[in-house]
Amino acid sequence: MQKKVVVITGASSGIGKALAEKYASGGWNVVIAARRIELLEDISRKFKSTTGVLAVKTDVTREPDCKNLIDKAIEKFGHIDVLINNAGISMRALFKDADMEVMHRLMDVNYWGTVYCTKYALPYLVERRGSLVGVISIGGYIGLPGRTAYSASKFAVRGFLKTIRVENIKTGLHVLIAAPGFTASEIRKSALIANGEQQGETPRNENKMMSAEECAGKIYSAVERRKRELVLTFIEGKMAVFLSKFMPRFIEKMTYKMFAAEPDSPFK
């Protein structure tokens, strides 16, 4: 029997790396993509004794890179069963202060990266009645202050994937929208500030967050069960999303208060 094949973007660290490790441990062939090829190669060396692995240097903001990623996966393994659009960046600045380049950059990575990879993988996923996954955020359900472009891009990805799901009702394609809450990763360290530079330090206690490995395990399970949506963490995730439907003003005030309490918050 052919081994199943998963393609994971943003796989050089955090949730993406943990997903790659989870799928490799399950015996899948794994295609890992990111800009930092040296990190991908380090990861792939760990897998080679147990599973098929392919590392592809990919900048998801470039459509040709995304096409090349899918082409390489098909050339190597012949099919794709799961595409996990995980690559993403964040920001930390008020909209009034942020350069427009910051807004464009987040949309290019978070939204267009998902669109490009999905465009070229879709025929192969449909052929296998496979799974299309988008890793968004609670920020794709609730507007996060100081993260305008981040929330906007995640809302956009959610709308895009929901529409792809409707268009493929008769094809058997499975679409999962996964929304982790706060998860320990590099995303806050690499978040862009108002002038487009990286933040460098995280404003939150990473030790109190869900680990990337736990998050990856839950996404893996949700794909296996062909779930439609996955919202992670209880209070900052499931409860916040639920209450936002019935008590939007309360959730907005609580969200503002939480983010204003961060060290060096751009607003108070």
C-alpha positions in Angstrom: 0.0 0.0 0.0 1.1 3.5 -0.8 2.1 5.6 2.2 0.1 8.7 2.7 1.7 12.0 2.0 1.4 15.3 4.0 2.7 18.7 2.9 3.3 21.2 5.7 4.3 24.9 5.3 6.0 26.8 8.0 7.6 23.6 9.1 11.0 24.9 10.3 9.8 25.6 13.9 6.8 25.7 16.2 3.5 24.1 15.3 4.8 23.2 11.8 7.8 21.4 13.0 5.7 19.6 15.7 3.2 18.6 13.0 6.0 17.2 10.8 7.3 15.1 13.7 3.8 13.9 14.5 3.1 12.7 10.9 6.6 11.2 10.6 6.1 9.2 13.8 2.8 7.9 12.3 4.6 6.6 9.2 3.6 9.2 6.7 5.7 10.5 4.0 6.4 14.2 4.9 7.1 17.2 2.7 8.3 20.1 4.8 8.4 23.7 3.5 9.9 26.9 4.8 12.3 29.7 3.9 15.0 28.4 6.3 16.2 25.4 4.3 19.1 24.7 6.8 16.5 24.1 9.6 14.4 21.9 7.3 17.4 19.8 6.4 18.2 19.3 10.1 14.6 18.1 10.6 14.7 15.8 7.6 17.9 14.1 8.8 16.0 13.0 11.9 13.2 11.4 9.9 15.1 9.6 7.1 15.5 6.4 9.0 11.8 6.0 9.7 9.9 7.7 6.8 10.2 9.4 3.5 10.9 13.1 3.8 11.4 15.9 1.4 12.5 19.4 2.4 11.7 22.2 -0.1 12.8 25.8 0.4 9.7 27.8 0.0 8.7 31.4 0.4 4.9 31.2 0.4 4.5 34.8 -0.6 5.9 33.8 -4.0 3.4 31.9 -6.2 6.2 30.1 -8.2 7.6 28.8 -4.9 4.2 27.4 -3.9 3.8 25.7 -7.3 7.3 24.3 -7.1 6.5 22.9 -3.6 3.6 20.9 -4.9 5.4 19.9 -8.1 8.3 18.5 -6.0 5.9 16.7 -3.7 4.2 15.0 -6.7 7.5 14.2 -8.4 8.9 12.6 -5.2 5.8 10.7 -3.9 3.2 10.7 -6.7 0.3 12.0 -4.6 -0.8 14.3 -1.8 -3.3 13.3 1.0 -3.1 16.3 3.3 -2.0 19.9 2.8 -1.5 21.9 6.0 -1.2 25.6 5.4 0.6 26.6 8.6 3.1 29.3 7.5 2.3 32.6 9.2 3.6 35.7 10.9 2.1 38.2 13.4 2.4 41.8 14.2 2.2 44.1 17.2 1.4 47.7 16.5 -1.7 50.0 16.3 -3.1 50.4 12.9 -2.6 54.1 13.0 1.1 53.7 13.5 1.8 50.7 11.2 3.5 51.1 7.9 1.4 49.8 5.0 4.2 47.4 4.2 3.5 45.6 7.5 -0.2 45.1 6.4 0.8 43.8 3.0 3.5 41.5 4.4 1.0 39.7 6.8 -1.6 39.3 4.0 1.1 38.0 1.6 2.3 35.3 4.1 -0.9 34.4 5.9 -3.5 34.7 3.3 -1.9 34.6 -0.1 0.5 31.8 1.0 -2.6 29.7 1.8 -4.3 30.6 -1.5 -1.2 29.8 -3.6 -0.5 26.4 -2.0 -4.1 25.4 -2.1 -4.5 26.4 -5.7 -1.8 23.9 -6.9 -2.5 21.1 -4.4 -6.3 21.1 -4.8 -6.5 18.7 -7.8 -4.3 16.2 -6.1 -6.2 16.5 -2.8 -9.5 16.0 -4.6 -8.2 13.0 -6.4 -7.4 11.3 -3.1 -10.5 12.7 -1.2 -7.8 14.2 1.0 -7.7 17.0 3.6 -7.1 20.7 3.2 -6.1 22.3 6.5 -5.7 26.0 7.4 -4.0 26.9 10.7 -5.5 30.2 11.6 -6.0 31.6 15.2 -8.5 32.8 17.6 -7.7 36.1 15.8 -9.6 34.7 12.9 -12.8 34.8 15.0 -12.2 37.8 17.2 -10.4 41.1 16.3 -7.2 41.3 18.3 -6.1 44.9 19.1 -2.6 45.7 17.9 -2.9 42.9 15.4 -5.1 44.4 12.7 -3.3 42.7 9.8 -3.0 39.5 11.6 -6.7 39.2 12.5 -7.6 40.4 9.0 -5.5 37.8 7.3 -6.8 35.0 9.6 -10.5 36.1 9.0 -9.7 36.0 5.3 -8.2 32.5 5.4 -11.3 31.3 7.3 -13.6 32.8 4.7 -11.5 31.3 1.9 -11.5 27.8 3.3 -15.2 27.8 4.1 -15.9 28.7 0.5 -13.6 26.0 -0.8 -15.5 23.6 1.4 -18.8 24.6 -0.1 -17.5 24.4 -3.7 -16.3 20.8 -3.0 -19.3 19.4 -1.3 -19.6 16.8 -4.1 -15.9 16.0 -4.5 -15.2 14.4 -1.0 -12.6 17.0 -0.1 -12.2 17.5 3.6 -11.5 21.0 4.9 -10.4 21.7 8.4 -10.0 25.2 9.9 -7.8 24.9 13.0 -7.6 27.8 15.4 -5.0 27.4 18.2 -5.2 29.7 21.1 -1.9 31.0 22.6 0.7 28.3 21.7 4.4 28.4 22.5 6.3 29.1 19.3 8.5 31.7 17.6 5.6 33.7 16.2 5.6 36.4 18.8 9.4 36.8 18.6 9.2 37.3 14.8 6.1 39.5 15.0 6.5 42.8 13.1 6.3 46.1 14.9 5.1 49.4 13.3 8.1 50.0 11.2 8.3 46.4 9.8 11.2 45.2 12.0 10.9 42.1 14.1 9.8 42.4 17.7 12.6 40.1 18.9 11.1 39.3 22.3 7.8 37.8 23.3 5.5 39.9 25.5 3.8 36.8 27.0 4.9 34.0 29.3 5.5 31.1 26.8 5.7 28.6 29.6 2.1 29.0 30.4 0.9 28.3 26.9 -0.1 25.1 25.1 3.0 23.4 23.7 3.5 23.1 20.0 3.5 19.4 20.3 0.1 19.3 22.1 -1.3 21.6 19.5 0.0 19.4 16.6 -1.4 16.3 18.2 -4.9 17.8 18.3 -4.7 19.0 14.7 -3.5 15.5 13.7 -6.4 13.9 15.4 -8.9 16.4 13.9 -7.6 15.6 10.4 -8.0 11.9 11.1 -11.6 12.4 12.3 -12.3 14.8 9.4 -13.5 17.6 11.6 -14.6 20.8 10.1 -13.4 23.2 12.8 -11.0 23.0 15.7 -10.8 25.8 18.3 -8.1 25.1 20.9 -7.8 26.1 24.6 -10.9 26.5 26.7 -11.1 30.1 28.1 -9.1 32.0 25.5 -10.3 29.8 22.7 -13.6 28.0 22.8 -15.3 30.2 25.4 -14.2 33.4 23.9 -15.4 32.4 20.4 -18.7 31.2 21.8 -19.4 34.3 23.9 -18.4 36.6 21.0 -21.6 35.5 19.3 -23.8 36.5 22.1 -21.8 39.0 24.2 -19.6 40.8 21.6 -19.1 44.0 23.6 -18.1 42.1 26.7 -15.5 40.0 24.7 -14.2 43.1 23.0 -13.6 44.8 26.4 -12.0 41.7 27.8 -9.7 41.3 24.8 -8.7 45.0 25.0 -7.9 44.6 28.7 -5.9 41.5 28.2 -3.7 42.9 25.4 -3.3 46.3 27.1 -1.8 44.5 30.1 1.1 43.1 28.1 4.5 44.6 28.8 5.3 47.6 26.5 1.8 47.3 25.0 1.3 49.8 22.1 -2.0 50.9 23.7 -3.4 51.3 27.3 
